[in-house]
Amino acid sequence: MVIREQAALLGGVRMPEGNPAGRVPVQRVELATGHMDVMAEISQMFVQHQPWFRCADPGTVDAGVRIAIAGGLGAGQARYRGFEYRALVDPLDRLLAGITVAGTGALMSSGAEALTAPGDAFLHPPQAPFTFESHDSEYSLLQVPLAAAGALAEEMTGLPAAGLRFEAMTPLSASLGQRFGTTVDFICDQVAASAITEIHPLVVQELTRLAAGAMLKVFPNTTMTAGYLPGPGWVAAAAVNRAAAFIAARAGEPVTVQEIAAAADVSVFALEYAFQRHFGTTAEGYLRRIRLERAHHDLAQADPSSGITVEGVARRWGWTTIGQFTVAYQRRFGVPPSLTLGN
């Protein structure tokens, strides 16, 4: 296919060779083109749609994508400069949101319309057809499974995951939109801008939760408008102990709060309430506490001459940046992680 040939010439569709144990392969698509029809074809790889495009001077077309996908998480940039692009998009089974970097655009669905300009955040309507328009534009994008957002919504509020619905394509406020832009830039830098070919599953899990959580906080949805939800009920200490033991046994894996709740035979909402009562934190917070202790152990037992680094240990236990890990580590143990490794 022509598009794959052009992408390959630019180092485009790069599939990692093999899959090292415990690693998630990062799939990449990178393409630059001056042809609108090529950009339309590459866009179909991400969103099935009926395209329409035009420009006054084909010589001004500057289009391209730089997208990386790890598991269900996707991040990157799409560029539609020098021409107009219109797409009638089939319903999505995932959440796709982003920031307008340049140009203007519009989203239309079920009679609603959202106009975008540089700096504006937007959410493509999930599970409903919509129309997308781009005018000399460029975007930074995030993609997460709808199920991941539903599970996180249930964890946070008790709302059943299947009941999650997004109710608008624009943020609750301009300031929240700006904060979302910071999250988009961070995840794009971690996944799309780097040259990594595989990533630790704990890091994928953390980045996916970060993206899904940002979408839940920024774009209007049913977690913000749900009526009465039943209380968590009483949770026996034995159930909490089962959950804690499950976390201790599986801390090195991308375990979810739903799996922890299932191991304890309680609902996610009840689990969170019980952990707050017993440990003063959420189940996710307790899991991160255990992972931090495991990281401390690894650093304390490591031989500095073996090539082990603080960054490597941090990523092994799910921290996406060395800065975040250092802050958490020093708050917990009173010294920077580099000092533990050095001694």
ZADO-1210 file (C-alpha; in nm, 4 decimals, padded with zeros to 6 digits):
<atoms>
<atom x="00.0000" y="00.0000" z="00.0000" code="MET" pos="1"/>
<atom x="00.1358" y="00.3425" z="-00.0953" code="VAL" pos="2"/>
<atom x="00.0893" y="00.4944" z="00.2466" code="ILE" pos="3"/>
<atom x="00.2855" y="00.2213" z="00.4231" code="ARG" pos="4"/>
<atom x="00.5664" y="00.2586" z="00.1711" code="GLU" pos="5"/>
<atom x="00.5870" y="00.6331" z="00.2336" code="GLN" pos="6"/>
<atom x="00.5696" y="00.5829" z="00.6095" code="ALA" pos="7"/>
<atom x="00.8461" y="00.3255" z="00.5938" code="ALA" pos="8"/>
<atom x="01.0672" y="00.5679" z="00.3990" code="LEU" pos="9"/>
<atom x="01.0256" y="00.8144" z="00.6857" code="LEU" pos="10"/>
<atom x="01.0857" y="00.5583" z="00.9583" code="GLY" pos="11"/>
<atom x="00.7089" y="00.5368" z="00.9975" code="GLY" pos="12"/>
<atom x="00.5280" y="00.2218" z="01.1026" code="VAL" pos="13"/>
<atom x="00.7870" y="00.0676" z="01.3340" code="ARG" pos="14"/>
<atom x="00.6991" y="-00.2516" z="01.5158" code="MET" pos="15"/>
<atom x="00.9361" y="-00.3582" z="01.7938" code="PRO" pos="16"/>
<atom x="01.1108" y="-00.6862" z="01.7246" code="GLU" pos="17"/>
<atom x="01.0038" y="-00.9415" z="01.9806" code="GLY" pos="18"/>
<atom x="00.8375" y="-00.8704" z="02.3120" code="ASN" pos="19"/>
<atom x="01.0750" y="-00.8863" z="02.6089" code="PRO" pos="20"/>
<atom x="00.9174" y="-01.0581" z="02.9086" code="ALA" pos="21"/>
<atom x="00.7049" y="-00.8197" z="03.1089" code="GLY" pos="22"/>
<atom x="00.7256" y="-00.5369" z="02.8541" code="ARG" pos="23"/>
<atom x="00.4544" y="-00.3757" z="02.6447" code="VAL" pos="24"/>
<atom x="00.5602" y="-00.3106" z="02.2827" code="PRO" pos="25"/>
<atom x="00.5238" y="00.0456" z="02.1570" code="VAL" pos="26"/>
<atom x="00.3792" y="00.0672" z="01.8059" code="GLN" pos="27"/>
<atom x="00.4604" y="00.3834" z="01.6142" code="ARG" pos="28"/>
<atom x="00.3291" y="00.5557" z="01.3057" code="VAL" pos="29"/>
<atom x="00.5259" y="00.8556" z="01.1787" code="GLU" pos="30"/>
<atom x="00.4446" y="01.0149" z="00.8451" code="LEU" pos="31"/>
<atom x="00.4978" y="01.3505" z="00.6743" code="ALA" pos="32"/>
<atom x="00.3282" y="01.4185" z="00.3421" code="THR" pos="33"/>
<atom x="00.2263" y="01.6972" z="00.1063" code="GLY" pos="34"/>
<atom x="-00.0697" y="01.4962" z="-00.0267" code="HIS" pos="35"/>
<atom x="-00.4175" y="01.5313" z="00.1214" code="MET" pos="36"/>
<atom x="-00.5313" y="01.1881" z="00.0004" code="ASP" pos="37"/>
<atom x="-00.2358" y="01.0224" z="00.1770" code="VAL" pos="38"/>
<atom x="-00.3246" y="01.2014" z="00.5010" code="MET" pos="39"/>
<atom x="-00.6857" y="01.0884" z="00.4615" code="ALA" pos="40"/>
<atom x="-00.5714" y="00.7277" z="00.4262" code="GLU" pos="41"/>
<atom x="-00.3402" y="00.7360" z="00.7273" code="ILE" pos="42"/>
<atom x="-00.6167" y="00.8952" z="00.9345" code="SER" pos="43"/>
<atom x="-00.8336" y="00.5895" z="00.8645" code="GLN" pos="44"/>
<atom x="-00.5857" y="00.3804" z="01.0625" code="MET" pos="45"/>
<atom x="-00.6969" y="00.5592" z="01.3800" code="PHE" pos="46"/>
<atom x="-01.0584" y="00.6618" z="01.3200" code="VAL" pos="47"/>
<atom x="-01.2900" y="00.5099" z="01.0604" code="GLN" pos="48"/>
<atom x="-01.4568" y="00.7964" z="00.8738" code="HIS" pos="49"/>
<atom x="-01.5709" y="00.9413" z="00.5424" code="GLN" pos="50"/>
<atom x="-01.3175" y="01.2121" z="00.4484" code="PRO" pos="51"/>
<atom x="-01.3581" y="01.5313" z="00.2462" code="TRP" pos="52"/>
<atom x="-01.0778" y="01.7799" z="00.1851" code="PHE" pos="53"/>
<atom x="-00.9845" y="02.0798" z="-00.0281" code="ARG" pos="54"/>
<atom x="-00.7284" y="02.3586" z="-00.0586" code="CYS" pos="55"/>
<atom x="-00.6682" y="02.6559" z="-00.2879" code="ALA" pos="56"/>
<atom x="-00.3025" y="02.5666" z="-00.3474" code="ASP" pos="57"/>
<atom x="-00.1904" y="02.2006" z="-00.3166" code="PRO" pos="58"/>
<atom x="00.1642" y="02.3252" z="-00.2761" code="GLY" pos="59"/>
<atom x="00.0790" y="02.4555" z="00.0716" code="THR" pos="60"/>
<atom x="-00.0268" y="02.1158" z="00.2103" code="VAL" pos="61"/>
<atom x="00.1780" y="02.0118" z="00.5136" code="ASP" pos="62"/>
<atom x="00.0291" y="01.7039" z="00.6774" code="ALA" pos="63"/>
<atom x="00.1521" y="01.4289" z="00.9031" code="GLY" pos="64"/>
<atom x="00.1146" y="01.2183" z="01.2137" code="VAL" pos="65"/>
<atom x="00.3398" y="01.1073" z="01.4947" code="ARG" pos="66"/>
<atom x="00.1479" y="00.8564" z="01.7041" code="ILE" pos="67"/>
<atom x="00.2623" y="00.5923" z="01.9531" code="ALA" pos="68"/>
<atom x="00.0393" y="00.3211" z="02.1004" code="ILE" pos="69"/>
<atom x="00.1222" y="00.1048" z="02.4035" code="ALA" pos="70"/>
<atom x="-00.1539" y="-00.1319" z="02.5084" code="GLY" pos="71"/>
<atom x="-00.4742" y="00.0712" z="02.5000" code="GLY" pos="72"/>
<atom x="-00.2941" y="00.4032" z="02.5478" code="LEU" pos="73"/>
<atom x="-00.2297" y="00.6212" z="02.2450" code="GLY" pos="74"/>
<atom x="-00.0560" y="00.9605" z="02.2272" code="ALA" pos="75"/>
<atom x="00.0840" y="01.1894" z="01.9611" code="GLY" pos="76"/>
<atom x="00.0253" y="01.4649" z="01.7109" code="GLN" pos="77"/>
<atom x="-00.1752" y="01.5035" z="01.3893" code="ALA" pos="78"/>
<atom x="-00.1121" y="01.7864" z="01.1426" code="ARG" pos="79"/>
<atom x="-00.3573" y="01.9133" z="00.8768" code="TYR" pos="80"/>
<atom x="-00.1873" y="02.2364" z="00.7707" code="ARG" pos="81"/>
<atom x="-00.2595" y="02.4242" z="00.4500" code="GLY" pos="82"/>
<atom x="-00.5981" y="02.2667" z="00.3752" code="PHE" pos="83"/>
<atom x="-00.9497" y="02.2030" z="00.5032" code="GLU" pos="84"/>
<atom x="-01.0443" y="01.8566" z="00.6228" code="TYR" pos="85"/>
<atom x="-01.3870" y="01.7229" z="00.7095" code="ARG" pos="86"/>
<atom x="-01.4663" y="01.3766" z="00.8451" code="ALA" pos="87"/>
<atom x="-01.7930" y="01.1962" z="00.9143" code="LEU" pos="88"/>
<atom x="-01.6796" y="00.9649" z="01.1942" code="VAL" pos="89"/>
<atom x="-01.8256" y="00.6321" z="01.3000" code="ASP" pos="90"/>
<atom x="-01.8964" y="00.5832" z="01.6732" code="PRO" pos="91"/>
<atom x="-01.5788" y="00.5284" z="01.8761" code="LEU" pos="92"/>
<atom x="-01.5353" y="00.2490" z="02.1304" code="ASP" pos="93"/>
<atom x="-01.2657" y="00.4498" z="02.3120" code="ARG" pos="94"/>
<atom x="-01.2002" y="00.7992" z="02.4431" code="LEU" pos="95"/>
<atom x="-01.0112" y="01.0308" z="02.2092" code="LEU" pos="96"/>
<atom x="-00.9352" y="01.3804" z="02.3350" code="ALA" pos="97"/>
<atom x="-00.6794" y="01.6460" z="02.2692" code="GLY" pos="98"/>
<atom x="-00.5624" y="02.0041" z="02.2403" code="ILE" pos="99"/>
<atom x="-00.5719" y="02.2283" z="01.9344" code="THR" pos="100"/>
<atom x="-00.2139" y="02.3419" z="01.8757" code="VAL" pos="101"/>
<atom x="-00.2753" y="02.5547" z="01.5653" code="ALA" pos="102"/>
<atom x="-00.5611" y="02.6533" z="01.3367" code="GLY" pos="103"/>
<atom x="-00.9314" y="02.6145" z="01.4076" code="THR" pos="104"/>
<atom x="-01.1764" y="02.3287" z="01.4047" code="GLY" pos="105"/>
<atom x="-01.5214" y="02.2082" z="01.5000" code="ALA" pos="106"/>
<atom x="-01.6938" y="01.9011" z="01.6401" code="LEU" pos="107"/>
<atom x="-02.0638" y="01.8371" z="01.5771" code="MET" pos="108"/>
<atom x="-02.2733" y="01.5582" z="01.7282" code="SER" pos="109"/>
<atom x="-02.6440" y="01.5145" z="01.8059" code="SER" pos="110"/>
<atom x="-02.7181" y="01.8805" z="01.7407" code="GLY" pos="111"/>
<atom x="-02.4346" y="02.0075" z="01.9613" code="ALA" pos="112"/>
<atom x="-02.1341" y="02.1969" z="01.8267" code="GLU" pos="113"/>
<atom x="-01.7925" y="02.2723" z="01.9751" code="ALA" pos="114"/>
<atom x="-01.5562" y="02.5191" z="01.8082" code="LEU" pos="115"/>
<atom x="-01.1840" y="02.4997" z="01.8802" code="THR" pos="116"/>
<atom x="-00.8958" y="02.7458" z="01.8529" code="ALA" pos="117"/>
<atom x="-00.5310" y="02.7192" z="01.9612" code="PRO" pos="118"/>
<atom x="-00.5075" y="02.6073" z="02.3233" code="GLY" pos="119"/>
<atom x="-00.8601" y="02.4652" z="02.3366" code="ASP" pos="120"/>
<atom x="-00.9262" y="02.1157" z="02.4723" code="ALA" pos="121"/>
<atom x="-01.1852" y="01.8857" z="02.3175" code="PHE" pos="122"/>
<atom x="-01.3279" y="01.5357" z="02.3507" code="LEU" pos="123"/>
<atom x="-01.4520" y="01.3355" z="02.0539" code="HIS" pos="124"/>
<atom x="-01.7957" y="01.1992" z="02.1521" code="PRO" pos="125"/>
<atom x="-01.7613" y="00.8267" z="02.2340" code="PRO" pos="126"/>
<atom x="-02.0233" y="00.5760" z="02.1181" code="GLN" pos="127"/>
<atom x="-02.1955" y="00.8273" z="01.8889" code="ALA" pos="128"/>
<atom x="-02.1318" y="00.9387" z="01.5292" code="PRO" pos="129"/>
<atom x="-01.9932" y="01.2888" z="01.4882" code="PHE" pos="130"/>
<atom x="-01.8507" y="01.5304" z="01.2338" code="THR" pos="131"/>
<atom x="-01.5005" y="01.6732" z="01.2653" code="PHE" pos="132"/>
<atom x="-01.3783" y="01.9808" z="01.0745" code="GLU" pos="133"/>
<atom x="-01.0223" y="02.1094" z="01.0589" code="SER" pos="134"/>
<atom x="-00.9023" y="02.4363" z="00.9063" code="HIS" pos="135"/>
<atom x="-00.5234" y="02.4621" z="00.8681" code="ASP" pos="136"/>
<atom x="-00.4891" y="02.2821" z="01.2020" code="SER" pos="137"/>
<atom x="-00.2600" y="02.0772" z="01.4239" code="GLU" pos="138"/>
<atom x="-00.3539" y="01.8693" z="01.7299" code="TYR" pos="139"/>
<atom x="-00.2013" y="01.6820" z="02.0219" code="SER" pos="140"/>
<atom x="-00.4079" y="01.3738" z="02.1060" code="LEU" pos="141"/>
<atom x="-00.4646" y="01.1135" z="02.3787" code="LEU" pos="142"/>
<atom x="-00.6536" y="00.7868" z="02.3429" code="GLN" pos="143"/>
<atom x="-00.7614" y="00.5507" z="02.6242" code="VAL" pos="144"/>
<atom x="-01.0037" y="00.2568" z="02.6363" code="PRO" pos="145"/>
<atom x="-01.3535" y="00.3598" z="02.7413" code="LEU" pos="146"/>
<atom x="-01.3467" y="00.0638" z="02.9819" code="ALA" pos="147"/>
<atom x="-01.0446" y="00.2121" z="03.1612" code="ALA" pos="148"/>
<atom x="-01.2307" y="00.5376" z="03.2247" code="ALA" pos="149"/>
<atom x="-01.5407" y="00.3459" z="03.3363" code="GLY" pos="150"/>
<atom x="-01.3405" y="00.1374" z="03.5827" code="ALA" pos="151"/>
<atom x="-01.1728" y="00.4483" z="03.7236" code="LEU" pos="152"/>
<atom x="-01.5101" y="00.6242" z="03.7542" code="ALA" pos="153"/>
<atom x="-01.6458" y="00.3294" z="03.9521" code="GLU" pos="154"/>
<atom x="-01.3380" y="00.3318" z="04.1728" code="GLU" pos="155"/>
<atom x="-01.3721" y="00.7047" z="04.2434" code="MET" pos="156"/>
<atom x="-01.7476" y="00.7386" z="04.2891" code="THR" pos="157"/>
<atom x="-01.9174" y="00.3995" z="04.3066" code="GLY" pos="158"/>
<atom x="-02.0974" y="00.4690" z="03.9781" code="LEU" pos="159"/>
<atom x="-02.1141" y="00.1389" z="03.7840" code="PRO" pos="160"/>
<atom x="-01.8585" y="00.1427" z="03.5028" code="ALA" pos="161"/>
<atom x="-02.1289" y="00.0700" z="03.2452" code="ALA" pos="162"/>
<atom x="-02.3136" y="00.3830" z="03.3558" code="GLY" pos="163"/>
<atom x="-02.0380" y="00.6263" z="03.2551" code="LEU" pos="164"/>
<atom x="-02.1446" y="00.8766" z="02.9908" code="ARG" pos="165"/>
<atom x="-01.9693" y="01.1899" z="02.8692" code="PHE" pos="166"/>
<atom x="-02.2117" y="01.4771" z="02.8214" code="GLU" pos="167"/>
<atom x="-02.0113" y="01.7473" z="02.6407" code="ALA" pos="168"/>
<atom x="-01.7222" y="01.7853" z="02.3997" code="MET" pos="169"/>
<atom x="-01.5606" y="02.0821" z="02.5772" code="THR" pos="170"/>
<atom x="-01.4125" y="02.1249" z="02.9283" code="PRO" pos="171"/>
<atom x="-01.6037" y="02.2447" z="03.2315" code="LEU" pos="172"/>
<atom x="-01.3833" y="02.5564" z="03.2363" code="SER" pos="173"/>
<atom x="-01.0957" y="02.7197" z="03.0518" code="ALA" pos="174"/>
<atom x="-00.8611" y="02.6593" z="03.3463" code="SER" pos="175"/>
<atom x="-00.9414" y="02.2860" z="03.3466" code="LEU" pos="176"/>
<atom x="-00.8783" y="02.2830" z="02.9724" code="GLY" pos="177"/>
<atom x="-00.5341" y="02.4336" z="03.0308" code="GLN" pos="178"/>
<atom x="-00.4554" y="02.1709" z="03.2949" code="ARG" pos="179"/>
<atom x="-00.5651" y="01.9014" z="03.0530" code="PHE" pos="180"/>
<atom x="-00.3240" y="02.0446" z="02.7972" code="GLY" pos="181"/>
<atom x="-00.0398" y="02.0003" z="03.0456" code="THR" pos="182"/>
<atom x="-00.1379" y="01.6344" z="03.0910" code="THR" pos="183"/>
<atom x="-00.1556" y="01.5792" z="02.7143" code="VAL" pos="184"/>
<atom x="00.1907" y="01.7303" z="02.6660" code="ASP" pos="185"/>
<atom x="00.3380" y="01.5201" z="02.9470" code="PHE" pos="186"/>
<atom x="00.2021" y="01.1882" z="02.8185" code="ILE" pos="187"/>
<atom x="00.2960" y="01.2706" z="02.4583" code="CYS" pos="188"/>
<atom x="00.6513" y="01.3438" z="02.5734" code="ASP" pos="189"/>
<atom x="00.6676" y="01.0148" z="02.7642" code="GLN" pos="190"/>
<atom x="00.5292" y="00.7933" z="02.4869" code="VAL" pos="191"/>
<atom x="00.5313" y="00.9607" z="02.1451" code="ALA" pos="192"/>
<atom x="00.8300" y="01.1963" z="02.1562" code="ALA" pos="193"/>
<atom x="01.0726" y="00.9376" z="02.2916" code="SER" pos="194"/>
<atom x="01.2304" y="00.6605" z="02.0863" code="ALA" pos="195"/>
<atom x="01.1363" y="00.3755" z="02.3225" code="ILE" pos="196"/>
<atom x="01.0270" y="00.0489" z="02.1621" code="THR" pos="197"/>
<atom x="00.8832" y="-00.1094" z="02.4763" code="GLU" pos="198"/>
<atom x="00.7601" y="00.0160" z="02.8104" code="ILE" pos="199"/>
<atom x="00.7066" y="-00.1422" z="03.1511" code="HIS" pos="200"/>
<atom x="00.3409" y="-00.2445" z="03.2014" code="PRO" pos="201"/>
<atom x="00.3209" y="-00.0594" z="03.5345" code="LEU" pos="202"/>
<atom x="00.4162" y="00.2645" z="03.3576" code="VAL" pos="203"/>
<atom x="00.1546" y="00.2022" z="03.0864" code="VAL" pos="204"/>
<atom x="-00.1029" y="00.1458" z="03.3589" code="GLN" pos="205"/>
<atom x="-00.0090" y="00.4673" z="03.5417" code="GLU" pos="206"/>
<atom x="-00.0128" y="00.6773" z="03.2244" code="LEU" pos="207"/>
<atom x="-00.3486" y="00.5297" z="03.1203" code="THR" pos="208"/>
<atom x="-00.4958" y="00.6109" z="03.4623" code="ARG" pos="209"/>
<atom x="-00.3524" y="00.9617" z="03.4400" code="LEU" pos="210"/>
<atom x="-00.5119" y="01.0197" z="03.0980" code="ALA" pos="211"/>
<atom x="-00.8479" y="00.8668" z="03.1946" code="ALA" pos="212"/>
<atom x="-00.8549" y="01.0539" z="03.5245" code="GLY" pos="213"/>
<atom x="-00.7851" y="01.3844" z="03.3495" code="ALA" pos="214"/>
<atom x="-01.0719" y="01.3251" z="03.1057" code="MET" pos="215"/>
<atom x="-01.3092" y="01.2430" z="03.3927" code="LEU" pos="216"/>
<atom x="-01.2154" y="01.5635" z="03.5773" code="LYS" pos="217"/>
<atom x="-01.2139" y="01.7953" z="03.2752" code="VAL" pos="218"/>
<atom x="-01.5060" y="01.6930" z="03.0521" code="PHE" pos="219"/>
<atom x="-01.8663" y="01.6829" z="03.1842" code="PRO" pos="220"/>
<atom x="-01.9781" y="01.3269" z="03.2569" code="ASN" pos="221"/>
<atom x="-02.2190" y="01.1284" z="03.4695" code="THR" pos="222"/>
<atom x="-01.9791" y="01.0985" z="03.7647" code="THR" pos="223"/>
<atom x="-02.0486" y="01.4702" z="03.8172" code="MET" pos="224"/>
<atom x="-02.4278" y="01.4467" z="03.7891" code="THR" pos="225"/>
<atom x="-02.5158" y="01.1034" z="03.9310" code="ALA" pos="226"/>
<atom x="-02.7954" y="01.1018" z="04.1870" code="GLY" pos="227"/>
<atom x="-02.8091" y="00.8889" z="04.4992" code="TYR" pos="228"/>
<atom x="-02.5719" y="00.5952" z="04.5131" code="LEU" pos="229"/>
<atom x="-02.6004" y="00.3305" z="04.7851" code="PRO" pos="230"/>
<atom x="-02.3367" y="00.3389" z="05.0596" code="GLY" pos="231"/>
<atom x="-02.0436" y="00.0986" z="05.0570" code="PRO" pos="232"/>
<atom x="-02.1787" y="-00.1120" z="05.3412" code="GLY" pos="233"/>
<atom x="-01.9767" y="-00.2874" z="05.6100" code="TRP" pos="234"/>
<atom x="-01.6530" y="-00.4606" z="05.5082" code="VAL" pos="235"/>
<atom x="-01.5043" y="-00.7250" z="05.7372" code="ALA" pos="236"/>
<atom x="-01.1425" y="-00.6923" z="05.8452" code="ALA" pos="237"/>
<atom x="-01.0761" y="-01.0317" z="05.6865" code="ALA" pos="238"/>
<atom x="-01.1756" y="-00.8923" z="05.3467" code="ALA" pos="239"/>
<atom x="-00.9390" y="-00.5974" z="05.3902" code="VAL" pos="240"/>
<atom x="-00.6611" y="-00.8388" z="05.4866" code="ASN" pos="241"/>
<atom x="-00.7294" y="-01.0472" z="05.1737" code="ARG" pos="242"/>
<atom x="-00.7050" y="-00.7347" z="04.9613" code="ALA" pos="243"/>
<atom x="-00.3799" y="-00.6273" z="05.1286" code="ALA" pos="244"/>
<atom x="-00.2302" y="-00.9741" z="05.0813" code="ALA" pos="245"/>
<atom x="-00.3335" y="-00.9734" z="04.7157" code="PHE" pos="246"/>
<atom x="-00.1633" y="-00.6363" z="04.6672" code="ILE" pos="247"/>
<atom x="00.1557" y="-00.7575" z="04.8352" code="ALA" pos="248"/>
<atom x="00.1656" y="-01.0675" z="04.6118" code="ALA" pos="249"/>
<atom x="00.0907" y="-00.8818" z="04.2882" code="ARG" pos="250"/>
<atom x="00.2569" y="-00.5425" z="04.3408" code="ALA" pos="251"/>
<atom x="00.4987" y="-00.5999" z="04.0528" code="GLY" pos="252"/>
<atom x="00.2154" y="-00.6566" z="03.8045" code="GLU" pos="253"/>
<atom x="-00.0308" y="-00.4086" z="03.6440" code="PRO" pos="254"/>
<atom x="-00.3034" y="-00.5115" z="03.8870" code="VAL" pos="255"/>
<atom x="-00.6270" y="-00.3101" z="03.8857" code="THR" pos="256"/>
<atom x="-00.8483" y="-00.1980" z="04.1715" code="VAL" pos="257"/>
<atom x="-01.1240" y="-00.4142" z="04.0212" code="GLN" pos="258"/>
<atom x="-00.9000" y="-00.7218" z="04.0562" code="GLU" pos="259"/>
<atom x="-00.8154" y="-00.6304" z="04.4147" code="ILE" pos="260"/>
<atom x="-01.1852" y="-00.5928" z="04.4989" code="ALA" pos="261"/>
<atom x="-01.2630" y="-00.9274" z="04.3369" code="ALA" pos="262"/>
<atom x="-00.9901" y="-01.0963" z="04.5422" code="ALA" pos="263"/>
<atom x="-01.1488" y="-00.9536" z="04.8582" code="ALA" pos="264"/>
<atom x="-01.5019" y="-01.0402" z="04.7359" code="ASP" pos="265"/>
<atom x="-01.6322" y="-00.6840" z="04.7813" code="VAL" pos="266"/>
<atom x="-01.7361" y="-00.4028" z="04.5478" code="SER" pos="267"/>
<atom x="-01.4829" y="-00.1446" z="04.4322" code="VAL" pos="268"/>
<atom x="-01.6661" y="00.1293" z="04.6218" code="PHE" pos="269"/>
<atom x="-01.6703" y="-00.0773" z="04.9422" code="ALA" pos="270"/>
<atom x="-01.3024" y="-00.1593" z="04.9016" code="LEU" pos="271"/>
<atom x="-01.2073" y="00.2077" z="04.8722" code="GLU" pos="272"/>
<atom x="-01.4125" y="00.2977" z="05.1788" code="TYR" pos="273"/>
<atom x="-01.2566" y="00.0147" z="05.3803" code="ALA" pos="274"/>
<atom x="-00.8997" y="00.1069" z="05.2803" code="PHE" pos="275"/>
<atom x="-00.9585" y="00.4684" z="05.3772" code="GLN" pos="276"/>
<atom x="-01.0844" y="00.3512" z="05.7169" code="ARG" pos="277"/>
<atom x="-00.8059" y="00.0968" z="05.7810" code="HIS" pos="278"/>
<atom x="-00.5029" y="00.2501" z="05.6058" code="PHE" pos="279"/>
<atom x="-00.5933" y="00.6167" z="05.5537" code="GLY" pos="280"/>
<atom x="-00.5570" y="00.5903" z="05.1760" code="THR" pos="281"/>
<atom x="-00.7217" y="00.4362" z="04.8714" code="THR" pos="282"/>
<atom x="-00.6453" y="00.0877" z="04.7446" code="ALA" pos="283"/>
<atom x="-00.4428" y="00.2490" z="04.4663" code="GLU" pos="284"/>
<atom x="-00.2585" y="00.4601" z="04.7231" code="GLY" pos="285"/>
<atom x="-00.1824" y="00.1508" z="04.9299" code="TYR" pos="286"/>
<atom x="-00.0555" y="-00.0259" z="04.6186" code="LEU" pos="287"/>
<atom x="00.1778" y="00.2654" z="04.5434" code="ARG" pos="288"/>
<atom x="00.2966" y="00.2559" z="04.9062" code="ARG" pos="289"/>
<atom x="00.3913" y="-00.1110" z="04.8705" code="ILE" pos="290"/>
<atom x="00.5631" y="-00.0462" z="04.5379" code="ARG" pos="291"/>
<atom x="00.7639" y="00.2357" z="04.6948" code="LEU" pos="292"/>
<atom x="00.8805" y="-00.0011" z="04.9682" code="GLU" pos="293"/>
<atom x="00.9808" y="-00.2583" z="04.7050" code="ARG" pos="294"/>
<atom x="01.1750" y="00.0109" z="04.5184" code="ALA" pos="295"/>
<atom x="01.3502" y="00.1044" z="04.8424" code="HIS" pos="296"/>
<atom x="01.4464" y="-00.2603" z="04.8931" code="HIS" pos="297"/>
<atom x="01.5814" y="-00.2902" z="04.5381" code="ASP" pos="298"/>
<atom x="01.7924" y="00.0234" z="04.5763" code="LEU" pos="299"/>
<atom x="01.9245" y="-00.0804" z="04.9175" code="ALA" pos="300"/>
<atom x="02.0263" y="-00.4255" z="04.7917" code="GLN" pos="301"/>
<atom x="02.1710" y="-00.3103" z="04.4582" code="ALA" pos="302"/>
<atom x="02.5390" y="-00.2964" z="04.3725" code="ASP" pos="303"/>
<atom x="02.5962" y="00.0485" z="04.2137" code="PRO" pos="304"/>
<atom x="02.8607" y="-00.1019" z="03.9858" code="SER" pos="305"/>
<atom x="02.6046" y="-00.3416" z="03.8357" code="SER" pos="306"/>
<atom x="02.4515" y="-00.0704" z="03.6192" code="GLY" pos="307"/>
<atom x="02.1281" y="-00.0428" z="03.8172" code="ILE" pos="308"/>
<atom x="01.9985" y="00.3155" z="03.8158" code="THR" pos="309"/>
<atom x="01.7440" y="00.5059" z="04.0205" code="VAL" pos="310"/>
<atom x="01.5440" y="00.5764" z="03.7044" code="GLU" pos="311"/>
<atom x="01.5374" y="00.2083" z="03.6117" code="GLY" pos="312"/>
<atom x="01.4124" y="00.1079" z="03.9554" code="VAL" pos="313"/>
<atom x="01.1533" y="00.3865" z="03.9514" code="ALA" pos="314"/>
<atom x="01.0086" y="00.2709" z="03.6206" code="ARG" pos="315"/>
<atom x="01.0221" y="-00.0918" z="03.7328" code="ARG" pos="316"/>
<atom x="00.7801" y="00.0023" z="04.0113" code="TRP" pos="317"/>
<atom x="00.5503" y="00.2229" z="03.8052" code="GLY" pos="318"/>
<atom x="00.6789" y="00.5810" z="03.8342" code="TRP" pos="319"/>
<atom x="00.6635" y="00.7700" z="03.5071" code="THR" pos="320"/>
<atom x="00.9239" y="01.0337" z="03.5964" code="THR" pos="321"/>
<atom x="01.2313" y="01.0340" z="03.8161" code="ILE" pos="322"/>
<atom x="01.1156" y="01.3640" z="03.9687" code="GLY" pos="323"/>
<atom x="00.7867" y="01.2209" z="04.0964" code="GLN" pos="324"/>
<atom x="00.9644" y="00.9141" z="04.2302" code="PHE" pos="325"/>
<atom x="01.2279" y="01.1206" z="04.4104" code="THR" pos="326"/>
<atom x="00.9651" y="01.3379" z="04.5816" code="VAL" pos="327"/>
<atom x="00.7630" y="01.0352" z="04.6952" code="ALA" pos="328"/>
<atom x="01.0762" y="00.8473" z="04.8047" code="TYR" pos="329"/>
<atom x="01.2245" y="01.1322" z="05.0052" code="GLN" pos="330"/>
<atom x="00.8893" y="01.2030" z="05.1729" code="ARG" pos="331"/>
<atom x="00.8645" y="00.8368" z="05.2790" code="ARG" pos="332"/>
<atom x="01.2264" y="00.7545" z="05.3687" code="PHE" pos="333"/>
<atom x="01.3784" y="01.0942" z="05.4449" code="GLY" pos="334"/>
<atom x="01.6643" y="01.0654" z="05.1934" code="VAL" pos="335"/>
<atom x="01.6890" y="01.0859" z="04.8137" code="PRO" pos="336"/>
<atom x="01.6907" y="00.7501" z="04.6324" code="PRO" pos="337"/>
<atom x="02.0367" y="00.8189" z="04.4926" code="SER" pos="338"/>
<atom x="02.1742" y="00.8145" z="04.8473" code="LEU" pos="339"/>
<atom x="02.0196" y="00.4732" z="04.9153" code="THR" pos="340"/>
<atom x="02.1689" y="00.3344" z="04.5929" code="LEU" pos="341"/>
<atom x="02.5084" y="00.4832" z="04.6693" code="GLY" pos="342"/>
<atom x="02.5211" y="00.3165" z="05.0083" code="ASN" pos="343"/>
</atoms>
